[in-house]
Amino acid sequence: MSSQEKLNFIQTELEELKEKGLYKDIKTLEGPQGAWVQIKGKKMLNFCSNNYLGFANHSQIVEAAKKAIDEYGVGPGAVRTIAGTMDIHHQLERKLAEFKGVEAALSVQSGFKANLSAIPALVGKGDTIISDELNHASIIDGSRLSRADIKVYSHNDVDSLESVLKENPPGKKLIITDGVFSMDGDIAPLPEIVEVAKKYDAMTMVDDAHGEGVLGRSGRGIVDHFNLHGEVDIEIGTFSKALGVMGGCIAGSAQLIEYIRQKSRPFTFSSALTVPDTAATLEAIKILSDSDELVTKLWDNADYFKKGIKELGFDTGESETPITPVMIGDAKAASEFSEKLFEENIFAQAIGFPLVPHGKARIRAMISAAHSKEDLDFALEKFSKVGKELNLI
């Protein structure tokens, strides 16, 4: 294939994505993340961010990051196993373990990296991973890297999970599920999963990316939400959602965390979390440990918006959390809905394949504690206007 033929092929693929409404029109923020953002010089109500608690530009967290830079500099300068571990990393890991109610935690550069670190360290060729069909891409990629046999069970279906385990797959068995599923906002039936795991002598792992800062006491996550402390083997966390910064963690028993520290290739061959991210995460956890005010406001806002959007006639699917999918169905229609909302100063991106199955495109409204009731009323007014213009309600 000539260079020109390659370029023609790529251009054809891009045009097909646009035709199907699957082309990602990436918007650029011209200022800080928040309830309102500036894009192309326009002030937009932000319904796209995972900034559940408004921590991404929280003054107390910003100051903590600045102070840490003055004390430690910006970056670690090396992988953690050589010279990149600073005492601030240990401070964060102790605080994370205390907050999550586990023996130990290990910080890494992202939630995605946490799954790539933990899964291949725990299982390998000859072992079996049993994974929910709607698990996040990082779980899928981490599972593939492990070279273990991957079995998929129907979404949140414990009977389907047990049917896989009844086949008595070889080697170690690791059940993996998201805690909160990011596109639908539903919650994994973790107590039932844990019971099945015990019955078949399988390890359990939950990715709590959208549960931390949202579920449990002061946002301690899904394990706390179901009071399953000590019952789940591995918890994966991310700092880039409710905690407002960048990074991830692996939490569990002291022995398990030490094993991953020794065996994980991403941990061994990647530099440590940056100083400002580490300090900012520490401060975010301190704020949550001191008060549940922001978590309560997040849920109040979510309930208010969901009630209003349903009264307008929209379908919000199976959501049980502040993630509010406004179901459209057709990807092109969802894309048009998003564009018209943008014209009305609402930043709410369309979500289509491969993030969700074909025919289940939607606008995913991400509600935040940073939103005011006036913000939500403004959004409901615009959703109503555009929905009627497009004959969707």
PyMOL commands that set and color helices and strands:
alter all, ss='L'
color gray80, all
select helices_A, chain A and resi 3-19+55-57+59-72+80-84+87-100+111-122+137-146+158-166+190-199+217-219+222-225+254-263+265-269+275-290+293-311+331-343+373-389
alter helices_A, ss='H'
color red, helices_A
select strands_A, chain A and resi 36-39+42-46+104-108+128-132+149-153+173-178+203-207+234-238+248-252+323-329+346-347+350-351+361-366
alter strands_A, ss='S'
color yellow, strands_A
deselect
rebuild
show_as cartoon
